[in-house]
Amino acid sequence: MSSSVPSPFSESNPRSTRPEVRNPLLRLPTAQRIRDLPDPVRQNLAQLLRELAHDARGRAESSWRSNKAPMAAYWKAVSVYAMHLHRIIRR
C-alpha cells in the first residue's frame, strides 16, 4: 500500500529555519520581556532552566524504561519547554 501524501519528516519537506517555528515561545509577547531582564538575572535563570531540562530529561528516560509512557511524555515536554525558555534567555 503506497501513500501519496509525503511524510512531514521526509527530505522533500524540510523543516523551517524561522526561529519562531523552531521555538514557538518566541511568538509570545512575554518572550521579549524575558529578554529585557538584566544580564545577571538572565544568566542565573538560564542556568536554572538548563538544569531543569536536564533533570526532566532524566525523569522522562526513567519513566519510559519503567513503561510509564504518560509520565515520560510529561517530563519530555517539561524538558523541551525549559530548553525553549533557556534559548530565549541566552540570546
C-alpha positions, 0 to 999 in steps of 0.5 A: 500500500503506497501513500501519496501524501509525503511524510512531514519528516521526509527530505522533500519537506524540510523543516523551517529555519524561522526561529519562531517555528523552531521555538514557538515561545518566541511568538509570545509577547512575554518572550521579549520581556524575558529578554529585557531582564538584566544580564545577571538575572538572565544568566542565573535563570538560564542556568536554572532552566538548563538544569531543569531540562536536564533533570526532566530529561532524566525523569522522562528516560526513567519513566519510559524504561519503567513503561510509564509512557504518560509520565515520560511524555510529561517530563519530555515536554517539561524538558523541551519547554525549559530548553525553549525558555533557556534559548530565549534567555541566552540570546 
